[in-house]
């Protein structure tokens, strides 16, 4: 089970990095980016790795950028 979580988290991190979604103005739509893994996104948000905008878009926080899974 943890392998699935790590794989999904790595995909989210890669997609946000590729889209340069590092702040509110550059946040990505999870549905459009095909990373709408609600449970994983909630877990990452609670951990402070990502943040959501008022519109529901997501971006990687500084903490998330520093703690990125290396693949």
Buried (B, 14 or more C-beta within 10 A) or exposed (E): EEEEBEBBBBBBBBBBBEBEBBEEEEBBBBEEBEBEBEEBBEBBBEEEBBBBBEEEBBBBBEEBBEBBEEE
